[in-house]
Amino acid sequence: MPFVATGCPGEIAAALNRETPESLFPSAFRPHGAMAGVWLYFSGFEQAHTFAQDDPTTEGSLWHAIVHRMEPDAGNSGYWYRMAGPHLTHEALVEEALGIVLQYPASGFQPGRPWDPFEFVHFCERARRKPASSAAQAALEIQRAEWQLLFDYCARIRD
C-alpha cells in the first residue's frame, strides 16, 4: 500500500463494483469496514472513503482516518482518529510497530503505549517527504500492519 492512494486498477475496480459488503463478507463482524479496507488496499480512495463514511461504527471511523491520512489530509485524519478513540487492535499494532522500527532504527519513530495514532499521522507526513528513507519504509510497513489488523478485525466471523 502506498502512502497516497492513487486509484484502483480498472479490472479490480470492475470486479469490486459488482460486489456488496454483504456478498463479499457474508458472515463478517463489520462487512462495510472490511469492504472499505479492500478498496483501500487496492488504492480505491473514493470508494474506500464512501464505505468508511457510511459506516457509523468505530471501525468506520478508523478506516475514515486511514483514508484521510493517505489522501494526505493530516487534519481530517486526526479528526476521525479522535472520533474513533482507542481500539482493540491498537495493542497488537504497538507490538507490530515495535518490531518494525527495530529493523529501521534510523526511522526516528518510537511507538509507545498506548498507541498514538496522531503521532503516527505526523510520522507519515515526515516520512512522505523522504520517499527512499528508512522512515518511509518503516511507515509503509506499519501502515500495512495497521491495515491487516483492522481488516482482520472487521472481516472476522461475527459471534
N, C-alpha and C positions, 0 to 999 in steps of 0.2 A: 504494500500500500504506500503510495507516495504521500508526501506532506500535504500536497494540494490535490484535491480530486479534479481530474482532468476530463472526465467524460467516459461513459461506459461504451465499450466496443459495440457496434451495431448488432451483431449476431447474438451477443449475450443480452443486450437490451431487449431485442425482439423476443427472445425466449422468456426473459423475466416478465415482460409485459403481458404475456399470456397467462401468468400465474397470479394468484391472490395469496396473501399470507396464510389463509386457512387451507388452500390447496397444497402449498409448498410445505407448510409446517402444521399438519392437521392436529397433532397432539401436543404442540409446544406450549410451554408456560406463557410465553409472550410472543405470539406469531408476528405481530406487527413490528415488534422490536427486532426479531430475527430477520424480517424482510428488510428493515432499514439497514441492518448490518450487511446483508447480502449485497444490496445496492451500493453501499459504501465501499465494500471490498472491491467491487468492480468499477470504482470511481464514478458511479452514478450519483453525483452530488444532488441534483434536483430531486430525483426520485427518493433518495435516502432522506433528504430534508422533508419531503412530503410525508413519508411514513413516520418519521420521528415527530413531526409537528402534529400529526393526527393521533398520536399515542399519548394519552394523558397520564401514563404511569411514570414511575421513577426511571425506568429503563428508557422510555421515550425521551425523557429529559436528558439522560446521559448520551443517547445517540445524537440528539439535537446539539449537545455541547461538542461532541466529537466532530460532527459535520461542520460546525462553525469554526472549530479550531483548524480544520483542513481547508476552509474557504480561502484564505485565512481571515478570520474576524475574531481576534482575541477577546474583545469586549463582550460580544454576543455569546461566545463560548463560555466565558466566565459567568454570565447571567444564567445560562442553562445548567452549569455545574452548581450554582447556588440553588436553583430550583430543585435539582435532584438531591442534593445533600449526600451524605455518606452512603456507600452501597456495600452489599455483602461481597462483591468481587474485589473491593479495594485492598483487603489484606493480602490476598493472593497476588494482586498487582504489585504491591510493595515488594514481595518476595521475588517475583519475576524481575522487577526493575533493579533490585539489588544485585541479582546475578548478572544482568546485562551490563550494568555500569562497571562491574569488576573486569569485564572484558574490554572496556573502554575507559580506563582511568583518567584519560585526558579530556573526557567529555565535559567535566565540570558539573555534572548533575549528581546530587546526593538525595535519593528518595528517603523520606522519613515516615515515621508512624505518627499519626495516621497518614494515609495517602493524601497528598495535597495536589488536587487537580489543577489549581491555579498556578502553582509553581511549575507544573509540567507544561501548561499552556505557554508560560513565559520561556521555558527552556526550549520548546519547539520553535517559538518565534526567533530566538537567538540562533538556534541550530540551522534554521531555514536559510539564514544569511550566509552560511558556510557549508554549502552542499557536499563537499568532499571531506568534511571533518569527522573526527571521531564523535563529536557531539551530534552531528546529523545522523550518523549510523546508529548511535545509541537511541536517539529519539525515535527513529523509524522502527527499531526493534521493540522498544517499549510500547509504541503505538500499536504495533502488531499484537503484542501480548495483551494489551488493553482490549483490542477488538476481539481477540479469541476468547478471553474470559467473559466478556459481556455477551458475545454471540452464543457461547455455550450455555450461559445462564438463561438467555431468552429461548433458545431452541430446545432446552431440556424438556423431557416429558412432564407434563403437569401432573401434580399429585391428585 
